[in-house]
Amino acid sequence: MVVPWKTVGAMVLVLIGAGSAWQFQDWRYGKQLAQQAQQHAETLNQLTQAAATAQHAEQDKRLALEQRLAASEQTHFRKMTDAQRDQDRLRDRLATSDLRLSVLLDATDAAKGCGVPATAGAGGLVHGTVRAKLDPAHAQRIIAITDTGDRGLIALQACQAYVRELTR
Protein backbone atom coordinates (compact mmCIF):
# COMPACT_ATOMS: atom_id res chain seq x y z
CA MET A 1 0.00 0.00 0.00
CA VAL A 2 1.28 3.34 -0.98
CA VAL A 3 0.86 6.16 1.50
CA PRO A 4 -0.02 9.44 -0.13
CA TRP A 5 2.33 11.73 1.76
CA LYS A 6 0.89 14.81 0.20
CA THR A 7 -2.53 13.96 1.51
CA VAL A 8 -1.13 13.14 4.94
CA GLY A 9 0.87 16.38 4.93
CA ALA A 10 -2.22 18.34 3.91
CA MET A 11 -4.24 16.66 6.65
CA VAL A 12 -1.55 17.46 9.22
CA LEU A 13 -1.49 21.07 8.10
CA VAL A 14 -5.30 21.24 8.30
CA LEU A 15 -5.24 19.70 11.78
CA ILE A 16 -2.49 22.06 12.93
CA GLY A 17 -4.41 25.01 11.51
CA ALA A 18 -7.64 23.85 13.15
CA GLY A 19 -5.83 23.28 16.45
CA SER A 20 -4.20 26.69 16.35
CA ALA A 21 -7.52 28.32 15.40
CA TRP A 22 -9.10 26.46 18.28
CA GLN A 23 -6.34 27.64 20.63
CA PHE A 24 -6.63 31.20 19.33
CA GLN A 25 -10.42 31.15 19.88
CA ASP A 26 -9.88 29.68 23.34
CA TRP A 27 -7.49 32.53 24.27
CA ARG A 28 -9.78 35.16 22.83
CA TYR A 29 -12.96 33.85 24.46
CA GLY A 30 -11.09 33.06 27.65
CA LYS A 31 -9.99 36.67 27.85
CA GLN A 32 -13.55 37.90 27.21
CA LEU A 33 -14.95 35.50 29.82
CA ALA A 34 -12.34 36.67 32.34
CA GLN A 35 -13.31 40.31 31.67
CA GLN A 36 -17.01 39.44 32.09
CA ALA A 37 -16.27 37.57 35.30
CA GLN A 38 -14.28 40.54 36.61
CA GLN A 39 -17.11 42.97 35.71
CA HIS A 40 -19.63 40.63 37.31
CA ALA A 41 -17.52 40.43 40.48
CA GLU A 42 -17.19 44.22 40.60
CA THR A 43 -20.95 44.62 40.13
CA LEU A 44 -21.64 42.11 42.90
CA ASN A 45 -19.15 43.92 45.15
CA GLN A 46 -20.88 47.25 44.52
CA LEU A 47 -24.29 45.71 45.19
CA THR A 48 -22.99 44.12 48.38
CA GLN A 49 -21.54 47.44 49.55
CA ALA A 50 -24.80 49.24 48.74
CA ALA A 51 -26.80 46.58 50.61
CA ALA A 52 -24.43 46.79 53.59
CA THR A 53 -24.76 50.58 53.65
CA ALA A 54 -28.55 50.34 53.48
CA GLN A 55 -28.60 47.69 56.20
CA HIS A 56 -26.38 49.83 58.42
CA ALA A 57 -28.69 52.82 57.89
CA GLU A 58 -31.72 50.69 58.78
CA GLN A 59 -29.97 49.36 61.88
CA ASP A 60 -29.19 52.93 62.93
CA LYS A 61 -32.84 53.90 62.43
CA ARG A 62 -33.99 50.87 64.40
CA LEU A 63 -31.55 51.60 67.22
CA ALA A 64 -32.72 55.22 67.36
CA LEU A 65 -36.36 54.07 67.43
CA GLU A 66 -35.62 51.55 70.18
CA GLN A 67 -33.91 54.24 72.23
CA ARG A 68 -36.83 56.65 71.77
CA LEU A 69 -39.31 53.93 72.70
CA ALA A 70 -37.26 52.96 75.76
CA ALA A 71 -37.17 56.59 76.89
CA SER A 72 -40.90 56.92 76.30
CA GLU A 73 -41.53 53.71 78.22
CA GLN A 74 -39.44 54.95 81.14
CA THR A 75 -41.34 58.23 81.15
CA HIS A 76 -44.72 56.52 81.19
CA PHE A 77 -43.57 53.99 83.78
CA ARG A 78 -42.46 56.90 85.97
CA LYS A 79 -45.83 58.61 85.46
CA MET A 80 -47.62 55.38 86.36
CA THR A 81 -45.47 54.91 89.46
CA ASP A 82 -45.97 58.54 90.53
CA ALA A 83 -49.73 58.25 90.05
CA GLN A 84 -49.77 55.02 92.07
CA ARG A 85 -47.72 56.62 94.85
CA ASP A 86 -50.01 59.68 94.92
CA GLN A 87 -53.11 57.48 95.03
CA ASP A 88 -51.61 55.39 97.83
CA ARG A 89 -50.81 58.54 99.84
CA LEU A 90 -54.30 59.89 99.28
CA ARG A 91 -55.82 56.55 100.27
CA ASP A 92 -53.67 56.48 103.42
CA ARG A 93 -54.61 60.04 104.33
CA LEU A 94 -58.27 59.18 103.92
CA ALA A 95 -57.90 56.03 106.03
CA THR A 96 -56.14 57.89 108.87
CA SER A 97 -58.72 60.68 108.87
CA ASP A 98 -55.97 63.13 107.99
CA LEU A 99 -58.03 64.12 104.96
CA ARG A 100 -61.75 64.15 104.34
CA LEU A 101 -63.45 64.43 100.98
CA SER A 102 -66.40 66.74 100.72
CA VAL A 103 -68.78 67.81 98.00
CA LEU A 104 -70.21 71.21 97.19
CA LEU A 105 -73.91 71.56 97.77
CA ASP A 106 -76.29 73.93 96.10
CA ALA A 107 -77.46 76.24 98.88
CA THR A 108 -80.60 77.08 96.93
CA ASP A 109 -81.54 73.39 96.73
CA ALA A 110 -82.48 73.09 100.41
CA ALA A 111 -86.16 72.81 99.49
CA LYS A 112 -85.59 69.50 97.69
CA GLY A 113 -84.92 67.55 100.85
CA CYS A 114 -81.29 68.27 101.59
CA GLY A 115 -80.94 68.28 105.33
CA VAL A 116 -77.58 70.07 105.46
CA PRO A 117 -77.92 73.48 107.08
CA ALA A 118 -76.55 76.42 105.16
CA THR A 119 -75.48 78.24 108.30
CA ALA A 120 -72.64 77.37 110.62
CA GLY A 121 -73.38 75.40 113.74
CA ALA A 122 -71.78 75.80 117.13
CA GLY A 123 -68.90 73.43 116.23
CA GLY A 124 -67.36 75.43 113.41
CA LEU A 125 -67.55 78.17 110.84
CA VAL A 126 -68.60 77.81 107.24
CA HIS A 127 -67.17 80.40 104.91
CA GLY A 128 -68.29 80.49 101.33
CA THR A 129 -70.08 77.55 99.74
CA VAL A 130 -71.90 74.81 101.59
CA ARG A 131 -70.07 71.46 101.71
CA ALA A 132 -70.97 67.98 102.91
CA LYS A 133 -68.37 65.46 104.08
CA LEU A 134 -68.34 62.07 102.40
CA ASP A 135 -68.29 58.79 104.26
CA PRO A 136 -64.69 57.43 104.27
CA ALA A 137 -65.78 54.21 102.53
CA HIS A 138 -67.36 56.20 99.73
CA ALA A 139 -64.27 58.39 99.54
CA GLN A 140 -62.10 55.26 99.22
CA ARG A 141 -64.28 54.00 96.33
CA ILE A 142 -64.06 57.38 94.60
CA ILE A 143 -60.28 57.34 94.97
CA ALA A 144 -60.16 53.79 93.53
CA ILE A 145 -62.25 54.90 90.56
CA THR A 146 -60.03 57.92 89.90
CA ASP A 147 -56.96 55.71 90.29
CA THR A 148 -58.27 53.36 87.59
CA GLY A 149 -59.09 56.33 85.37
CA ASP A 150 -55.65 57.86 85.89
CA ARG A 151 -53.98 54.56 85.03
CA GLY A 152 -56.12 54.25 81.91
CA LEU A 153 -55.21 57.75 80.77
CA ILE A 154 -51.52 57.14 81.37
CA ALA A 155 -51.71 53.85 79.45
CA LEU A 156 -53.54 55.60 76.61
CA GLN A 157 -50.86 58.30 76.48
CA ALA A 158 -48.19 55.57 76.39
CA CYS A 159 -49.94 53.82 73.49
CA GLN A 160 -50.35 57.08 71.59
CA ALA A 161 -46.68 57.95 72.11
CA TYR A 162 -45.69 54.47 70.93
CA VAL A 163 -47.75 54.80 67.73
CA ARG A 164 -46.40 58.31 67.14
CA GLU A 165 -42.83 57.03 67.39
CA LEU A 166 -43.53 54.12 65.05
CA THR A 167 -45.17 56.27 62.40
CA ARG A 168 -42.50 58.99 62.62
C-alpha positions in Angstrom: 0.0 0.0 0.0 1.3 3.3 -1.0 0.9 6.2 1.5 0.0 9.4 -0.1 2.3 11.7 1.8 0.9 14.8 0.2 -2.5 14.0 1.5 -1.1 13.1 4.9 0.9 16.4 4.9 -2.2 18.3 3.9 -4.2 16.7 6.7 -1.6 17.5 9.2 -1.5 21.1 8.1 -5.3 21.2 8.3 -5.2 19.7 11.8 -2.5 22.1 12.9 -4.4 25.0 11.5 -7.6 23.8 13.2 -5.8 23.3 16.4 -4.2 26.7 16.4 -7.5 28.3 15.4 -9.1 26.5 18.3 -6.3 27.6 20.6 -6.6 31.2 19.3 -10.4 31.1 19.9 -9.9 29.7 23.3 -7.5 32.5 24.3 -9.8 35.2 22.8 -13.0 33.9 24.5 -11.1 33.1 27.6 -10.0 36.7 27.8 -13.5 37.9 27.2 -14.9 35.5 29.8 -12.3 36.7 32.3 -13.3 40.3 31.7 -17.0 39.4 32.1 -16.3 37.6 35.3 -14.3 40.5 36.6 -17.1 43.0 35.7 -19.6 40.6 37.3 -17.5 40.4 40.5 -17.2 44.2 40.6 -20.9 44.6 40.1 -21.6 42.1 42.9 -19.2 43.9 45.2 -20.9 47.3 44.5 -24.3 45.7 45.2 -23.0 44.1 48.4 -21.5 47.4 49.5 -24.8 49.2 48.7 -26.8 46.6 50.6 -24.4 46.8 53.6 -24.8 50.6 53.7 -28.6 50.3 53.5 -28.6 47.7 56.2 -26.4 49.8 58.4 -28.7 52.8 57.9 -31.7 50.7 58.8 -30.0 49.4 61.9 -29.2 52.9 62.9 -32.8 53.9 62.4 -34.0 50.9 64.4 -31.6 51.6 67.2 -32.7 55.2 67.4 -36.4 54.1 67.4 -35.6 51.5 70.2 -33.9 54.2 72.2 -36.8 56.7 71.8 -39.3 53.9 72.7 -37.3 53.0 75.8 -37.2 56.6 76.9 -40.9 56.9 76.3 -41.5 53.7 78.2 -39.4 54.9 81.1 -41.3 58.2 81.1 -44.7 56.5 81.2 -43.6 54.0 83.8 -42.5 56.9 86.0 -45.8 58.6 85.5 -47.6 55.4 86.4 -45.5 54.9 89.5 -46.0 58.5 90.5 -49.7 58.3 90.0 -49.8 55.0 92.1 -47.7 56.6 94.9 -50.0 59.7 94.9 -53.1 57.5 95.0 -51.6 55.4 97.8 -50.8 58.5 99.8 -54.3 59.9 99.3 -55.8 56.5 100.3 -53.7 56.5 103.4 -54.6 60.0 104.3 -58.3 59.2 103.9 -57.9 56.0 106.0 -56.1 57.9 108.9 -58.7 60.7 108.9 -56.0 63.1 108.0 -58.0 64.1 105.0 -61.8 64.1 104.3 -63.5 64.4 101.0 -66.4 66.7 100.7 -68.8 67.8 98.0 -70.2 71.2 97.2 -73.9 71.6 97.8 -76.3 73.9 96.1 -77.5 76.2 98.9 -80.6 77.1 96.9 -81.5 73.4 96.7 -82.5 73.1 100.4 -86.2 72.8 99.5 -85.6 69.5 97.7 -84.9 67.5 100.9 -81.3 68.3 101.6 -80.9 68.3 105.3 -77.6 70.1 105.5 -77.9 73.5 107.1 -76.5 76.4 105.2 -75.5 78.2 108.3 -72.6 77.4 110.6 -73.4 75.4 113.7 -71.8 75.8 117.1 -68.9 73.4 116.2 -67.4 75.4 113.4 -67.6 78.2 110.8 -68.6 77.8 107.2 -67.2 80.4 104.9 -68.3 80.5 101.3 -70.1 77.5 99.7 -71.9 74.8 101.6 -70.1 71.5 101.7 -71.0 68.0 102.9 -68.4 65.5 104.1 -68.3 62.1 102.4 -68.3 58.8 104.3 -64.7 57.4 104.3 -65.8 54.2 102.5 -67.4 56.2 99.7 -64.3 58.4 99.5 -62.1 55.3 99.2 -64.3 54.0 96.3 -64.1 57.4 94.6 -60.3 57.3 95.0 -60.2 53.8 93.5 -62.2 54.9 90.6 -60.0 57.9 89.9 -57.0 55.7 90.3 -58.3 53.4 87.6 -59.1 56.3 85.4 -55.7 57.9 85.9 -54.0 54.6 85.0 -56.1 54.2 81.9 -55.2 57.8 80.8 -51.5 57.1 81.4 -51.7 53.8 79.4 -53.5 55.6 76.6 -50.9 58.3 76.5 -48.2 55.6 76.4 -49.9 53.8 73.5 -50.3 57.1 71.6 -46.7 58.0 72.1 -45.7 54.5 70.9 -47.8 54.8 67.7 -46.4 58.3 67.1 -42.8 57.0 67.4 -43.5 54.1 65.0 -45.2 56.3 62.4 -42.5 59.0 62.6 
